[in-house]
Amino acid sequence: MSRNFKHEVAAINVRIRLKENRNYSDLVESLAKLKRGVRVHGNSYLAINYFDNSKNFGVISKYDEIEIDGEWFNVDGFNVASSEDLEEIVLPQNLKPNHSRFYFVLDEKIHTLVFSSYATSHSLSVNAVEKYFRAACNWKEVKEKFGPIDADIVRDHGRVEEILSLPNLREVEIIIRPPNPDDVNEVLARVIEKRLKEQNAEVYEERIKSSGKIHLIPNERTKALGNIAADNGEVKVKNVENGIVVPYTSNNMPLKEVKTFKGDTSELSIFNILAKQVLSRIHAARSKNQSAIE
């Protein structure tokens, strides 16, 4: 009897500024060609090691860098390894341990990359992927070709709407990094762009707070901004529950699709199914952004 396996996917929204070279396939291909990793946590590194620009499909590699010059522990003697023990260690500099591979696919139309966040019993943190893209897109070679680039993990739009509809809201904070104007309502995009330009700012923030026992009732404009922030930033709220102020943040709410499948099912076919589902949800949310009111 074949064993069941879990596959999970998430997404990251990448934005190149309007006046720059907005070729997203070229951007990802450039990152792959640089053959360079980013340290994302502890000894763990991420790198794009394969990308097919004809299919906008690729592979993210996760691996560890070991500090060879540090102290080693001998589990046989249960003590610090001796210099004689260390002489037996031969680790080629070009080989890295604990390697795992994760599929990704790029949707150029909505400049969003969907990736496996759990596959073959290995996990890939959404925060690690966000950290990789923010660092890699800031490399000199990349900035010279594409200009400033923003990257944010896509949050669950439904859950963002839920926290903005909590019954006893005391505070709402919305943080938006420059969105792609094609994805949002023209009026809201103009407001955000104007306020950022006027103050030489890179991040747009709005914060509303109630006083006393009065609770907030976010209007349609605030909800629309929250939906934009789900793709381009963060939504933070504080809600009173049983007399206690409870904080919520969209950073803990990444958009994901998960499926358990039988061992004889192709992992790639499951990834493709889940990726299409995630992209469909994002397309729907972006369409909603387009119809948002001021």
C-alpha positions as CSV (number, residue, x, y, z in Angstrom):
1,M,0.0,0.0,0.0
2,S,1.5,3.3,-1.1
3,R,2.1,6.0,1.6
4,N,0.5,9.4,1.5
5,F,2.5,12.5,1.1
6,K,1.8,16.2,1.7
7,H,2.6,19.0,-0.7
8,E,2.1,22.7,0.1
9,V,2.6,25.8,-2.0
10,A,2.8,29.5,-1.2
11,A,3.5,32.7,-3.3
12,I,5.7,35.8,-3.4
13,N,4.7,39.1,-5.1
14,V,7.7,40.8,-6.9
15,R,7.4,44.3,-8.2
16,I,9.7,46.1,-10.6
17,R,9.1,49.9,-10.8
18,L,7.2,51.2,-13.8
19,K,10.1,53.2,-15.3
20,E,12.4,50.2,-15.1
21,N,13.0,47.1,-17.2
22,R,9.8,45.1,-16.1
23,N,10.8,41.8,-17.6
24,Y,10.1,39.4,-14.7
25,S,11.2,36.2,-16.6
26,D,14.5,38.0,-17.3
27,L,14.8,39.0,-13.7
28,V,14.5,35.4,-12.4
29,E,16.8,34.1,-15.1
30,S,19.4,36.7,-14.0
31,L,19.2,35.5,-10.4
32,A,19.7,31.9,-11.6
33,K,22.7,32.8,-13.8
34,L,24.5,34.6,-11.0
35,K,24.7,31.2,-9.1
36,R,24.7,32.9,-5.8
37,G,23.1,31.9,-2.5
38,V,21.6,34.0,0.3
39,R,21.9,33.1,4.0
40,V,18.4,33.0,5.2
41,H,18.7,31.4,8.7
42,G,21.5,29.9,10.7
43,N,23.6,27.8,8.3
44,S,20.8,27.6,5.7
45,Y,21.1,29.2,2.3
46,L,18.8,29.5,-0.7
47,A,19.6,29.8,-4.3
48,I,17.8,29.5,-7.7
49,N,19.7,26.8,-9.4
50,Y,17.5,26.2,-12.4
51,F,15.1,28.3,-14.5
52,D,13.5,27.5,-17.9
53,N,12.3,30.9,-19.3
54,S,10.2,29.2,-22.0
55,K,8.0,27.7,-19.3
56,N,8.7,30.1,-16.5
57,F,9.5,27.1,-14.3
58,G,12.4,26.6,-12.0
59,V,13.9,25.1,-8.9
60,I,15.0,26.7,-5.6
61,S,17.8,24.9,-3.8
62,K,18.2,24.9,0.0
63,Y,21.5,23.8,1.5
64,D,23.8,24.4,4.5
65,E,27.1,26.0,4.8
66,I,29.3,24.3,7.5
67,E,31.9,26.3,9.5
68,I,34.8,23.9,9.0
69,D,37.3,26.0,11.0
70,G,35.1,26.0,14.2
71,E,35.4,23.4,17.0
72,W,34.1,19.9,16.3
73,F,32.6,17.3,18.8
74,N,33.7,13.7,18.8
75,V,30.6,11.6,19.7
76,D,32.6,8.5,20.3
77,G,34.9,10.0,22.9
78,F,32.1,12.4,23.8
79,N,34.5,15.3,24.0
80,V,36.1,18.1,21.9
81,A,37.6,16.6,18.7
82,S,41.4,16.5,18.7
83,S,43.7,17.8,16.0
84,E,44.2,14.2,14.9
85,D,40.5,13.8,14.5
86,L,40.2,16.9,12.4
87,E,42.9,15.7,10.0
88,E,40.5,13.0,8.9
89,I,37.9,15.5,7.8
90,V,37.9,16.1,4.1
91,L,35.1,18.3,2.9
92,P,35.4,19.8,-0.7
93,Q,34.6,23.5,-0.7
94,N,32.2,23.1,-3.6
95,L,29.9,20.5,-1.9
96,K,27.2,21.6,0.5
97,P,25.2,19.3,2.8
98,N,21.5,18.9,3.5
99,H,20.4,19.8,0.1
100,S,16.6,19.9,-0.8
101,R,14.9,21.1,-4.0
102,F,11.6,23.0,-4.3
103,Y,9.7,23.8,-7.5
104,F,8.5,27.2,-8.5
105,V,6.5,28.8,-11.4
106,L,6.4,32.4,-12.4
107,D,3.2,34.1,-13.5
108,E,4.5,37.2,-15.4
109,K,1.1,38.8,-15.8
110,I,0.7,39.3,-12.1
111,H,4.5,39.2,-11.3
112,T,4.0,36.5,-8.8
113,L,6.1,33.4,-8.1
114,V,4.4,30.3,-6.6
115,F,6.8,27.9,-4.9
116,S,6.6,24.6,-2.9
117,S,6.8,25.4,0.8
118,Y,6.6,21.7,1.8
119,A,7.6,18.7,-0.4
120,T,9.1,15.3,0.0
121,S,9.1,15.8,3.8
122,H,11.2,18.9,3.5
123,S,10.0,22.4,4.4
124,L,10.8,25.8,2.9
125,S,9.9,28.8,5.1
126,V,8.0,31.6,3.4
127,N,10.1,34.0,5.4
128,A,13.3,32.5,4.0
129,V,12.0,32.9,0.5
130,E,11.0,36.5,1.2
131,K,14.5,37.1,2.7
132,Y,16.2,35.5,-0.4
133,F,14.3,37.7,-2.9
134,R,14.8,40.9,-1.0
135,A,18.5,40.3,-0.7
136,A,19.1,38.9,-4.2
137,C,17.1,41.7,-5.9
138,N,19.4,44.1,-4.1
139,W,22.6,42.7,-5.6
140,K,24.5,45.3,-7.6
141,E,24.2,43.5,-10.9
142,V,20.4,43.1,-10.5
143,K,19.7,46.7,-9.4
144,E,21.8,48.1,-12.3
145,K,19.6,46.2,-14.7
146,F,16.1,46.4,-13.1
147,G,16.3,49.2,-10.6
148,P,14.6,49.0,-7.1
149,I,12.6,45.8,-6.6
150,D,10.0,45.1,-3.9
151,A,9.1,41.5,-2.8
152,D,6.5,40.4,-0.3
153,I,5.0,37.0,0.6
154,V,1.3,37.0,-0.5
155,R,-1.0,36.8,2.5
156,D,-4.4,35.1,2.7
157,H,-6.8,37.8,1.6
158,G,-9.7,36.0,3.2
159,R,-8.0,36.0,6.6
160,V,-7.0,39.6,6.3
161,E,-10.7,40.5,5.7
162,E,-11.6,38.5,8.8
163,I,-9.3,40.4,11.1
164,L,-10.5,43.7,9.7
165,S,-14.1,42.5,10.6
166,L,-13.4,41.5,14.2
167,P,-16.1,42.8,16.5
168,N,-14.0,44.7,19.0
169,L,-11.3,46.4,17.1
170,R,-9.3,49.0,18.9
171,E,-6.5,49.7,16.4
172,V,-5.8,49.0,12.7
173,E,-2.4,49.6,11.0
174,I,-1.9,49.1,7.3
175,I,1.6,49.1,5.8
176,I,2.0,49.1,2.0
177,R,5.2,49.0,0.0
178,P,4.9,50.3,-3.5
179,P,2.4,48.2,-5.4
180,N,2.2,47.6,-9.1
181,P,-0.4,50.2,-10.3
182,D,-1.8,47.6,-12.7
183,D,-3.0,45.5,-9.7
184,V,-5.0,48.1,-7.8
185,N,-7.8,50.6,-8.2
186,E,-6.5,53.7,-10.1
187,V,-7.7,56.1,-7.5
188,L,-6.1,54.3,-4.6
189,A,-2.9,53.8,-6.6
190,R,-2.7,57.5,-7.3
191,V,-3.3,58.4,-3.6
192,I,-0.5,56.0,-2.4
193,E,1.9,57.1,-5.1
194,K,1.3,60.8,-4.3
195,R,1.8,60.5,-0.6
196,L,5.0,58.5,-1.1
197,K,6.4,61.0,-3.6
198,E,5.5,64.1,-1.5
199,Q,7.5,62.8,1.4
200,N,10.3,60.9,-0.3
201,A,8.9,57.8,1.3
202,E,9.3,54.1,0.4
203,V,6.5,52.8,2.6
204,Y,2.8,53.9,2.9
205,E,1.2,53.6,6.3
206,E,-2.2,54.3,7.7
207,R,-3.2,53.9,11.4
208,I,-6.6,54.3,13.0
209,K,-7.3,53.9,16.7
210,S,-10.4,54.2,18.9
211,S,-10.6,55.7,22.3
212,G,-12.3,54.4,25.4
213,K,-14.7,51.5,24.9
214,I,-15.7,52.5,21.4
215,H,-14.7,49.9,18.7
216,L,-13.6,50.6,15.2
217,I,-15.7,49.8,12.1
218,P,-13.3,49.9,9.1
219,N,-14.9,51.4,6.0
220,E,-14.7,50.0,2.5
221,R,-11.6,52.1,1.7
222,T,-9.7,50.7,4.7
223,K,-10.8,47.2,3.7
224,A,-9.6,47.9,0.2
225,L,-6.2,49.1,1.5
226,G,-6.0,46.0,3.6
227,N,-6.5,43.8,0.6
228,I,-3.7,45.6,-1.2
229,A,-1.5,45.2,1.8
230,A,-2.1,41.4,1.7
231,D,0.0,41.4,-1.5
232,N,2.3,44.3,-0.8
233,G,2.9,44.8,2.9
234,E,1.2,44.0,6.2
235,V,-2.0,44.5,8.2
236,K,-1.9,44.7,12.0
237,V,-4.9,44.9,14.3
238,K,-5.7,44.9,18.0
239,N,-9.0,43.4,19.1
240,V,-10.4,43.1,22.6
241,E,-11.3,39.6,23.6
242,N,-12.6,38.8,27.1
243,G,-11.2,42.1,28.3
244,I,-7.7,41.4,26.9
245,V,-6.2,43.2,23.9
246,V,-5.2,40.5,21.4
247,P,-2.8,41.5,18.4
248,Y,-3.1,40.0,14.9
249,T,-0.8,40.4,12.0
250,S,-1.1,39.3,8.4
251,N,2.5,38.2,8.5
252,N,1.3,35.1,10.2
253,M,-1.3,34.4,7.5
254,P,0.5,33.4,4.3
255,L,-1.7,32.3,1.4
256,K,-1.2,28.6,1.0
257,E,-2.7,25.6,-0.8
258,V,-2.1,22.1,0.7
259,K,-2.9,18.6,-0.7
260,T,-2.1,15.1,0.5
261,F,-1.5,12.6,-2.3
262,K,-0.6,9.0,-2.8
263,G,3.1,8.0,-3.2
264,D,2.5,6.9,-6.8
265,T,1.3,10.4,-7.8
266,S,3.8,12.7,-9.6
267,E,5.0,15.4,-7.2
268,L,5.3,17.8,-10.1
269,S,1.7,17.2,-11.2
270,I,0.5,17.9,-7.7
271,F,2.6,21.1,-7.6
272,N,1.1,22.3,-10.9
273,I,-2.4,21.7,-9.6
274,L,-1.8,23.6,-6.3
275,A,0.1,26.4,-8.1
276,K,-2.9,27.0,-10.4
277,Q,-5.2,27.1,-7.4
278,V,-3.1,29.7,-5.7
279,L,-2.7,31.8,-8.8
280,S,-6.5,31.7,-9.3
281,R,-7.1,33.0,-5.8
282,I,-4.5,35.8,-6.4
283,H,-6.1,36.8,-9.7
284,A,-9.5,37.0,-8.0
285,A,-8.1,39.2,-5.2
286,R,-6.3,41.5,-7.7
287,S,-9.6,41.9,-9.6
288,K,-11.3,42.9,-6.4
289,N,-8.5,45.5,-5.9
290,Q,-9.3,47.0,-9.3
291,S,-13.0,47.6,-8.3
292,A,-12.2,49.0,-4.8
293,I,-13.6,52.4,-4.0
294,E,-11.7,55.4,-2.7
